[in-house]
């Protein structure tokens, strides 16, 4: 990114442009998360509709929790981090810049932890969805009765 923007090492904007590009990519990342969350919810409802199963409480709670974290990250956290990043490099005074740098680092850590929770939840949901249903284990088949 430094070569693309022609920013020399040691310049005050040396870290600004790569961070700015990352924030633009995060906007698209959150849109992808919204789409995947909606597809997961539709999948659960389609499973209920077509298979006649009740909505699984754990599955619904997991998908809604992951989708909620994605919404919080994209609607609330991402714009806040963008403002901190802007202030970090274009702040009026050094104290304001330092507060923005500290706040950006703190919220970036929170964002990374939330991403880790989302990935863990997605892995758990994938394992839960791909294993065979438990309702078929103990049923009796009427065609084998005499």
LUMSE-212791 format. One record per residue: residue in three letters; chain; z, y negated, x of N, C-alpha, C in turn. Coordinates in nm, 4 decimals, always signed. Last residue first. Layout:
<nodes>
[node 'ALA', 'A', [Z, Y, X], [Z, Y, X], [Z, Y, X]]
...
</nodes>
This chain:
<nodes>
[node 'UNK', 'A', [+1.2133, +5.6983, -4.5370], [+1.1572, +5.8012, -4.6233], [+1.1999, +5.7864, -4.7659]]
[node 'UNK', 'A', [+1.1096, +5.4259, -4.3335], [+1.2099, +5.4886, -4.4202], [+1.1423, +5.5926, -4.5070]]
[node 'UNK', 'A', [+0.9113, +5.2984, -4.2021], [+0.9635, +5.4195, -4.1392], [+1.0713, +5.4874, -4.2239]]
[node 'UNK', 'A', [+0.8589, +5.0724, -4.3452], [+0.7543, +5.1756, -4.3452], [+0.8028, +5.3049, -4.2822]]
[node 'UNK', 'A', [+1.0670, +4.8985, -4.3072], [+1.0655, +4.9760, -4.4315], [+0.9592, +5.0837, -4.4317]]
[node 'UNK', 'A', [+1.2501, +4.8611, -4.0198], [+1.1154, +4.8596, -4.0742], [+1.1122, +4.9506, -4.1972]]
[node 'UNK', 'A', [+1.5247, +4.6490, -3.9651], [+1.4731, +4.7827, -3.9905], [+1.3362, +4.7691, -4.0531]]
[node 'UNK', 'A', [+1.6335, +4.4376, -3.6943], [+1.5765, +4.4576, -3.8277], [+1.5271, +4.5999, -3.8415]]
[node 'UNK', 'A', [+1.7309, +4.3567, -3.4512], [+1.8128, +4.4449, -3.5330], [+1.7595, +4.4638, -3.6749]]
[node 'UNK', 'A', [+1.5339, +4.1921, -3.3232], [+1.5989, +4.3029, -3.2549], [+1.6636, +4.4032, -3.3497]]
[node 'UNK', 'A', [+1.4311, +3.9637, -3.4338], [+1.3536, +4.0864, -3.4483], [+1.4260, +4.2090, -3.3924]]
[node 'UNK', 'A', [+1.5876, +3.7490, -3.3658], [+1.5948, +3.7959, -3.5033], [+1.5210, +3.9276, -3.5237]]
[node 'UNK', 'A', [+1.5448, +3.6554, -3.1135], [+1.6530, +3.7509, -3.1312], [+1.6556, +3.8089, -3.2715]]
[node 'UNK', 'A', [+1.2241, +3.6202, -2.9615], [+1.3214, +3.5860, -3.0641], [+1.4241, +3.6955, -3.0823]]
[node 'UNK', 'A', [+1.1749, +3.6109, -2.6039], [+1.1490, +3.6633, -2.7389], [+1.2614, +3.6282, -2.8351]]
[node 'UNK', 'A', [+1.1416, +3.2990, -2.4238], [+1.2002, +3.4319, -2.4400], [+1.1774, +3.4808, -2.5832]]
[node 'UNK', 'A', [+1.0359, +3.0419, -2.4301], [+0.9497, +3.1522, -2.3878], [+1.0122, +3.2895, -2.4019]]
[node 'UNK', 'A', [+1.2401, +2.8677, -2.5076], [+1.1220, +2.8823, -2.5933], [+1.0402, +3.0064, -2.5559]]
[node 'UNK', 'A', [+1.4260, +2.8848, -2.2990], [+1.4663, +2.9167, -2.4354], [+1.3453, +2.9444, -2.5248]]
[node 'UNK', 'A', [+1.2776, +2.7955, -2.0799], [+1.3322, +2.9316, -2.0797], [+1.3675, +2.9739, -2.2215]]
[node 'UNK', 'A', [+1.2291, +2.5322, -2.1686], [+1.1180, +2.6236, -2.1401], [+1.1656, +2.7684, -2.1420]]
[node 'UNK', 'A', [+1.4902, +2.4309, -2.1804], [+1.4105, +2.4409, -2.3032], [+1.2930, +2.5366, -2.2837]]
[node 'UNK', 'A', [+1.5572, +2.4364, -1.9083], [+1.6352, +2.5152, -2.0041], [+1.5563, +2.5355, -2.1333]]
[node 'UNK', 'A', [+1.3663, +2.2528, -1.8160], [+1.3666, +2.3897, -1.7656], [+1.4424, +2.4820, -1.8613]]
[node 'UNK', 'A', [+1.4475, +2.0228, -1.9535], [+1.3144, +2.0798, -1.9779], [+1.3050, +2.2241, -1.9293]]
[node 'UNK', 'A', [+1.6995, +1.9831, -1.8398], [+1.6869, +2.0110, -1.9826], [+1.5523, +2.0718, -2.0176]]
[node 'UNK', 'A', [+1.6222, +1.9272, -1.5748], [+1.7074, +2.0428, -1.6051], [+1.6989, +2.0820, -1.7510]]
[node 'UNK', 'A', [+1.4761, +1.6914, -1.6225], [+1.4094, +1.8081, -1.5647], [+1.4906, +1.9348, -1.5904]]
[node 'UNK', 'A', [+1.6820, +1.5277, -1.7241], [+1.5643, +1.5589, -1.8063], [+1.4925, +1.6826, -1.7530]]
[node 'UNK', 'A', [+1.8507, +1.5110, -1.5017], [+1.9009, +1.5709, -1.6258], [+1.7838, +1.6122, -1.7152]]
[node 'UNK', 'A', [+1.6764, +1.3747, -1.3286], [+1.7248, +1.5073, -1.2926], [+1.7782, +1.5813, -1.4155]]
[node 'UNK', 'A', [+1.6505, +1.1339, -1.4675], [+1.5319, +1.2179, -1.4459], [+1.5717, +1.3602, -1.4086]]
[node 'UNK', 'A', [+1.9131, +1.0416, -1.4432], [+1.8598, +1.0738, -1.5765], [+1.7352, +1.1611, -1.5651]]
[node 'UNK', 'A', [+1.9158, +0.9971, -1.1666], [+2.0057, +1.0970, -1.2246], [+1.9565, +1.1389, -1.3634]]
[node 'UNK', 'A', [+1.7277, +0.7905, -1.1519], [+1.7006, +0.9173, -1.0842], [+1.7903, +1.0287, -1.1368]]
[node 'UNK', 'A', [+1.8625, +0.5914, -1.2975], [+1.7332, +0.6411, -1.3432], [+1.7003, +0.7762, -1.2800]]
[node 'UNK', 'A', [+2.0807, +0.5462, -1.1322], [+2.1026, +0.5961, -1.2685], [+1.9738, +0.6567, -1.3231]]
[node 'UNK', 'A', [+1.9410, +0.4443, -0.9097], [+2.0184, +0.5678, -0.8982], [+2.0463, +0.6299, -1.0339]]
[node 'UNK', 'A', [+1.8436, +0.2122, -1.0254], [+1.7478, +0.3108, -0.9764], [+1.8180, +0.4459, -0.9591]]
[node 'UNK', 'A', [+2.0788, +0.0763, -1.0711], [+2.0033, +0.1258, -1.1871], [+1.8956, +0.2255, -1.1463]]
[node 'UNK', 'A', [+2.1487, +0.0232, -0.7989], [+2.2393, +0.0940, -0.8902], [+2.1624, +0.1550, -1.0066]]
[node 'UNK', 'A', [+1.9283, -0.1226, -0.7045], [+1.9660, +0.0039, -0.6417], [+2.0548, +0.0876, -0.7307]]
[node 'UNK', 'A', [+1.9426, -0.3465, -0.8736], [+1.8244, -0.2605, -0.8752], [+1.8568, -0.1239, -0.8154]]
[node 'UNK', 'A', [+2.1888, -0.4538, -0.7939], [+2.1713, -0.4042, -0.9307], [+2.0511, -0.3115, -0.9414]]
[node 'UNK', 'A', [+2.1253, -0.5264, -0.5268], [+2.2333, -0.4314, -0.5551], [+2.2173, -0.3705, -0.6949]]
[node 'UNK', 'A', [+1.9194, -0.7104, -0.5734], [+1.8961, -0.5933, -0.4893], [+2.0009, -0.4852, -0.5168]]
[node 'UNK', 'A', [+2.0537, -0.9007, -0.7268], [+1.9411, -0.8282, -0.7852], [+1.9105, -0.7018, -0.7054]]
[node 'UNK', 'A', [+2.2374, -0.9917, -0.5366], [+2.2860, -0.9303, -0.6615], [+2.1754, -0.8480, -0.7271]]
[node 'UNK', 'A', [+2.0540, -1.0989, -0.3504], [+2.1413, -0.9875, -0.3119], [+2.1982, -0.9169, -0.4346]]
[node 'UNK', 'A', [+1.9383, -1.3064, -0.4988], [+1.8546, -1.1978, -0.4473], [+1.9395, -1.0747, -0.4126]]
[node 'UNK', 'A', [+2.1604, -1.4673, -0.5374], [+2.0924, -1.4098, -0.6529], [+2.0048, -1.2916, -0.6103]]
[node 'UNK', 'A', [+2.2099, -1.5392, -0.2735], [+2.3116, -1.4652, -0.3492], [+2.2496, -1.3959, -0.4710]]
[node 'UNK', 'A', [+1.9797, -1.6872, -0.1957], [+2.0075, -1.5560, -0.1354], [+2.1117, -1.4734, -0.2122]]
[node 'UNK', 'A', [+1.8054, -1.8278, -0.4844], [+1.8957, -1.8348, -0.3690], [+1.9275, -1.6948, -0.3171]]
[node 'UNK', 'A', [+1.5899, -1.7520, -0.6535], [+1.6055, -1.8902, -0.6070], [+1.6924, -1.8971, -0.4820]]
[node 'UNK', 'A', [+1.3809, -1.4601, -0.6048], [+1.5015, -1.5293, -0.6496], [+1.5147, -1.6664, -0.5858]]
[node 'UNK', 'A', [+1.1779, -1.2894, -0.5509], [+1.1416, -1.4272, -0.5853], [+1.2610, -1.5060, -0.6357]]
[node 'UNK', 'A', [+1.2826, -1.0405, -0.4936], [+1.1887, -1.0996, -0.3992], [+1.1541, -1.2441, -0.4289]]
[node 'UNK', 'A', [+1.4642, -0.9906, -0.6962], [+1.4976, -0.9492, -0.5599], [+1.4072, -1.0155, -0.4572]]
[node 'UNK', 'A', [+1.3335, -1.0537, -0.9274], [+1.4352, -1.1457, -0.8777], [+1.4693, -1.1159, -0.7321]]
[node 'UNK', 'A', [+1.1716, -0.8245, -0.9498], [+1.1101, -0.9575, -0.9408], [+1.2084, -1.0570, -0.8808]]
[node 'UNK', 'A', [+1.3690, -0.6282, -0.9732], [+1.2748, -0.6236, -0.8613], [+1.2084, -0.7594, -0.8408]]
[node 'UNK', 'A', [+1.4901, -0.7046, -1.2134], [+1.5682, -0.7041, -1.0891], [+1.4763, -0.7035, -0.9670]]
[node 'UNK', 'A', [+1.2715, -0.6638, -1.3876], [+1.3275, -0.7984, -1.3693], [+1.4096, -0.8071, -1.2413]]
[node 'UNK', 'A', [+1.2445, -0.3866, -1.3621], [+1.1331, -0.4734, -1.3252], [+1.1818, -0.6167, -1.3025]]
[node 'UNK', 'A', [+1.4844, -0.2991, -1.4682], [+1.4591, -0.2787, -1.3259], [+1.3433, -0.3656, -1.2766]]
[node 'UNK', 'A', [+1.4353, -0.3731, -1.7346], [+1.5492, -0.4304, -1.6626], [+1.5279, -0.4164, -1.5115]]
[node 'UNK', 'A', [+1.2194, -0.2113, -1.8050], [+1.2026, -0.3578, -1.7992], [+1.3151, -0.4278, -1.7227]]
[node 'UNK', 'A', [+1.3567, +0.0474, -1.7710], [+1.2406, +0.0093, -1.6906], [+1.2168, -0.1426, -1.6901]]
[node 'UNK', 'A', [+1.5668, +0.0560, -1.9669], [+1.5937, +0.0562, -1.8231], [+1.4759, +0.0057, -1.7397]]
[node 'UNK', 'A', [+1.4491, +0.0360, -2.2310], [+1.5591, -0.0486, -2.1874], [+1.5685, -0.0580, -2.0353]]
[node 'UNK', 'A', [+1.2228, +0.1967, -2.2591], [+1.2353, +0.0749, -2.3405], [+1.3417, -0.0189, -2.2853]]
[node 'UNK', 'A', [+1.2447, +0.4116, -2.0765], [+1.1222, +0.3314, -2.0854], [+1.1380, +0.1993, -2.1567]]
[node 'UNK', 'A', [+1.5072, +0.5133, -2.1031], [+1.4513, +0.4790, -1.9725], [+1.3317, +0.3874, -1.9811]]
[node 'UNK', 'A', [+1.5228, +0.5572, -2.3773], [+1.6152, +0.4617, -2.3148], [+1.5599, +0.4173, -2.1796]]
[node 'UNK', 'A', [+1.3221, +0.7554, -2.3991], [+1.3093, +0.6265, -2.4687], [+1.3993, +0.5207, -2.4075]]
[node 'UNK', 'A', [+1.4337, +0.9602, -2.2427], [+1.3040, +0.9024, -2.2051], [+1.2846, +0.7665, -2.2719]]
[node 'UNK', 'A', [+1.6647, +1.0131, -2.3906], [+1.6761, +0.9649, -2.2522], [+1.5463, +0.9006, -2.2052]]
[node 'UNK', 'A', [+1.5388, +1.1058, -2.6255], [+1.6210, +0.9837, -2.6279], [+1.6390, +0.9265, -2.4879]]
[node 'UNK', 'A', [+1.4224, +1.3414, -2.5336], [+1.3356, +1.2344, -2.5841], [+1.4119, +1.1014, -2.5875]]
[node 'UNK', 'A', [+1.6558, +1.4840, -2.4742], [+1.5599, +1.4526, -2.3675], [+1.4693, +1.3369, -2.4096]]
[node 'UNK', 'A', [+1.7691, +1.4979, -2.7343], [+1.8409, +1.4374, -2.6222], [+1.7481, +1.3957, -2.5096]]
[node 'UNK', 'A', [+1.5710, +1.6347, -2.8772], [+1.6063, +1.4978, -2.9173], [+1.6816, +1.4270, -2.8052]]
[node 'UNK', 'A', [+1.5771, +1.8782, -2.7365], [+1.4538, +1.7988, -2.7402], [+1.4846, +1.6534, -2.7787]]
[node 'UNK', 'A', [+1.8473, +1.9571, -2.7844], [+1.7942, +1.9426, -2.6498], [+1.6707, +1.8528, -2.6478]]
[node 'UNK', 'A', [+1.8643, +1.9710, -3.0614], [+1.9534, +1.8812, -2.9875], [+1.8995, +1.8544, -2.8476]]
[node 'UNK', 'A', [+1.6692, +2.1680, -3.1118], [+1.6526, +2.0318, -3.1647], [+1.7397, +1.9328, -3.0877]]
[node 'UNK', 'A', [+1.7873, +2.3873, -2.9767], [+1.6544, +2.3382, -2.9407], [+1.6313, +2.1958, -2.9882]]
[node 'UNK', 'A', [+2.0304, +2.4153, -3.1156], [+2.0297, +2.3869, -2.9724], [+1.8952, +2.3294, -2.9285]]
[node 'UNK', 'A', [+1.9364, +2.4682, -3.3773], [+2.0228, +2.3531, -3.3486], [+2.0183, +2.3147, -3.2015]]
[node 'UNK', 'A', [+1.6136, +2.5454, -3.4839], [+1.7246, +2.5830, -3.3953], [+1.8062, +2.4594, -3.3574]]
[node 'UNK', 'A', [+1.5277, +2.5473, -3.8189], [+1.5212, +2.4689, -3.6956], [+1.6394, +2.5070, -3.6073]]
[node 'UNK', 'A', [+1.4480, +2.8746, -3.9381], [+1.5276, +2.7525, -3.9446], [+1.5115, +2.6774, -3.8124]]
[node 'UNK', 'A', [+1.1142, +2.9971, -3.9856], [+1.2447, +2.9977, -3.9192], [+1.3179, +2.8669, -3.9445]]
[node 'UNK', 'A', [+0.8566, +3.0202, -4.0734], [+0.9633, +3.0242, -4.1720], [+1.1026, +3.0307, -4.1112]]
[node 'UNK', 'A', [+0.6401, +2.9854, -3.9189], [+0.7123, +3.1113, -3.9035], [+0.8277, +3.1249, -4.0030]]
[node 'UNK', 'A', [+0.5407, +2.7337, -3.9972], [+0.4524, +2.8509, -3.9946], [+0.5267, +2.9839, -3.9870]]
[node 'UNK', 'A', [+0.7675, +2.5578, -3.9957], [+0.6735, +2.5622, -4.1068], [+0.5947, +2.6929, -4.1101]]
[node 'UNK', 'A', [+0.8949, +2.6013, -3.7495], [+0.9687, +2.6165, -3.8754], [+0.8725, +2.6354, -3.9921]]
[node 'UNK', 'A', [+0.6852, +2.5417, -3.5785], [+0.7472, +2.6739, -3.5737], [+0.8257, +2.7012, -3.7013]]
[node 'UNK', 'A', [+0.6501, +2.2749, -3.6417], [+0.5430, +2.3703, -3.6729], [+0.5964, +2.5126, -3.6714]]
[node 'UNK', 'A', [+0.8869, +2.1680, -3.5380], [+0.8622, +2.1609, -3.6829], [+0.7523, +2.2577, -3.7257]]
[node 'UNK', 'A', [+0.8477, +2.2214, -3.2647], [+0.9631, +2.2774, -3.3357], [+0.9420, +2.2764, -3.4869]]
[node 'UNK', 'A', [+0.6141, +2.0719, -3.2196], [+0.6144, +2.2166, -3.1972], [+0.7310, +2.2821, -3.2712]]
[node 'UNK', 'A', [+0.7020, +1.8130, -3.2645], [+0.6025, +1.8708, -3.3556], [+0.5962, +2.0229, -3.3417]]
[node 'UNK', 'A', [+0.8711, +1.7920, -3.0396], [+0.9264, +1.7845, -3.1759], [+0.8298, +1.8444, -3.2777]]
[node 'UNK', 'A', [+0.6784, +1.8130, -2.8355], [+0.7870, +1.9106, -2.8442], [+0.8505, +1.9102, -2.9830]]
[node 'UNK', 'A', [+0.5201, +1.5866, -2.8879], [+0.4602, +1.7194, -2.8982], [+0.5687, +1.8262, -2.9106]]
[node 'UNK', 'A', [+0.7088, +1.3892, -2.8317], [+0.6550, +1.4005, -2.9679], [+0.5915, +1.5374, -2.9884]]
[node 'UNK', 'A', [+0.7428, +1.4364, -2.5575], [+0.8557, +1.4479, -2.6498], [+0.8098, +1.4638, -2.7938]]
[node 'UNK', 'A', [+0.4869, +1.3782, -2.4573], [+0.5403, +1.5147, -2.4458], [+0.6583, +1.5363, -2.5403]]
[node 'UNK', 'A', [+0.4763, +1.1035, -2.5166], [+0.3779, +1.1955, -2.5742], [+0.4308, +1.3382, -2.5702]]
[node 'UNK', 'A', [+0.6882, +1.0080, -2.3598], [+0.6898, +0.9899, -2.5058], [+0.5951, +1.0892, -2.5725]]
[node 'UNK', 'A', [+0.5975, +1.0743, -2.1019], [+0.7194, +1.1359, -2.1543], [+0.7280, +1.1217, -2.3059]]
[node 'UNK', 'A', [+0.3761, +0.9024, -2.0872], [+0.3555, +1.0471, -2.0824], [+0.4784, +1.1208, -2.1359]]
[node 'UNK', 'A', [+0.5169, +0.6619, -2.0854], [+0.4248, +0.6907, -2.1963], [+0.3960, +0.8406, -2.2017]]
[node 'UNK', 'A', [+0.6468, +0.6885, -1.8392], [+0.7257, +0.6885, -1.9625], [+0.6381, +0.7138, -2.0842]]
[node 'UNK', 'A', [+0.4259, +0.6735, -1.6678], [+0.5103, +0.7922, -1.6668], [+0.5922, +0.8006, -1.7954]]
[node 'UNK', 'A', [+0.3410, +0.4142, -1.7082], [+0.2551, +0.5250, -1.7520], [+0.3325, +0.6557, -1.7584]]
[node 'UNK', 'A', [+0.5585, +0.2848, -1.5902], [+0.5224, +0.2564, -1.7291], [+0.4361, +0.3693, -1.7850]]
[node 'UNK', 'A', [+0.5465, +0.3797, -1.3279], [+0.6561, +0.4232, -1.4150], [+0.6263, +0.3952, -1.5616]]
[node 'UNK', 'A', [+0.3311, +0.2371, -1.2247], [+0.3158, +0.3809, -1.2465], [+0.4259, +0.4350, -1.3375]]
[node 'UNK', 'A', [+0.4563, -0.0109, -1.2072], [+0.3395, +0.0038, -1.2946], [+0.3163, +0.1519, -1.3258]]
[node 'UNK', 'A', [+0.6499, +0.0502, -1.0159], [+0.6922, +0.0119, -1.1509], [+0.5760, +0.0215, -1.2500]]
[node 'UNK', 'A', [+0.4882, +0.0981, -0.7918], [+0.5695, +0.2070, -0.8469], [+0.6148, +0.1741, -0.9886]]
[node 'UNK', 'A', [+0.3910, -0.1591, -0.7495], [+0.2970, -0.0537, -0.7876], [+0.3729, +0.0636, -0.8491]]
[node 'UNK', 'A', [+0.6319, -0.2795, -0.6699], [+0.5618, -0.3276, -0.7888], [+0.4627, -0.2232, -0.8398]]
[node 'UNK', 'A', [+0.6866, -0.1448, -0.4331], [+0.7794, -0.1357, -0.5459], [+0.7144, -0.1789, -0.6762]]
[node 'UNK', 'A', [+0.4679, -0.2289, -0.2755], [+0.4848, -0.0863, -0.3099], [+0.5804, -0.0663, -0.4278]]
[node 'UNK', 'A', [+0.5281, -0.5172, -0.2810], [+0.4066, -0.4595, -0.3405], [+0.4183, -0.3098, -0.3687]]
[node 'UNK', 'A', [+0.7831, -0.5507, -0.1484], [+0.7586, -0.5927, -0.2863], [+0.6406, -0.5189, -0.3489]]
[node 'UNK', 'A', [+0.8134, -0.4943, +0.1168], [+0.8595, -0.3929, +0.0220], [+0.8266, -0.4276, -0.1228]]
[node 'UNK', 'A', [+0.6942, -0.7248, +0.2264], [+0.6617, -0.5931, +0.2808], [+0.7014, -0.4819, +0.1840]]
[node 'UNK', 'A', [+0.7360, -0.9882, +0.1734], [+0.6760, -0.9085, +0.0659], [+0.6410, -0.7672, +0.1111]]
[node 'UNK', 'A', [+0.8250, -1.0964, +0.4089], [+0.9207, -1.0909, +0.2979], [+0.8662, -1.0088, +0.1808]]
[node 'UNK', 'A', [+0.7234, -0.8948, +0.6909], [+0.6971, -0.9986, +0.5917], [+0.7971, -0.9858, +0.4780]]
[node 'UNK', 'A', [+0.7638, -0.6704, +0.8396], [+0.8532, -0.7825, +0.8621], [+0.8323, -0.8976, +0.7658]]
[node 'UNK', 'A', [+0.4225, -0.5838, +0.8599], [+0.5622, -0.5411, +0.8689], [+0.6484, -0.6618, +0.9033]]
[node 'UNK', 'A', [+0.1919, -0.7571, +0.6423], [+0.2381, -0.7154, +0.7739], [+0.3844, -0.6741, +0.7684]]
[node 'UNK', 'A', [-0.0292, -0.6710, +0.3933], [+0.1034, -0.7255, +0.4209], [+0.1514, -0.6692, +0.5534]]
[node 'UNK', 'A', [-0.2647, -0.6016, +0.2577], [-0.2691, -0.6789, +0.3811], [-0.1372, -0.7439, +0.4161]]
[node 'UNK', 'A', [-0.2809, -0.4336, +0.0452], [-0.2471, -0.5730, +0.0168], [-0.2468, -0.6601, +0.1410]]
[node 'UNK', 'A', [-0.3540, -0.1986, +0.1804], [-0.4333, -0.2450, +0.0667], [-0.4083, -0.3929, +0.0403]]
[node 'UNK', 'A', [-0.1521, -0.1697, +0.3689], [-0.2879, -0.1959, +0.4148], [-0.3747, -0.2497, +0.3019]]
[node 'UNK', 'A', [+0.0639, -0.1149, +0.2015], [+0.0679, -0.2316, +0.2890], [-0.0713, -0.2682, +0.3389]]
[node 'UNK', 'A', [+0.0000, +0.1190, +0.0825], [+0.0000, +0.0000, +0.0000], [+0.0000, -0.1252, +0.0869]]
</nodes>
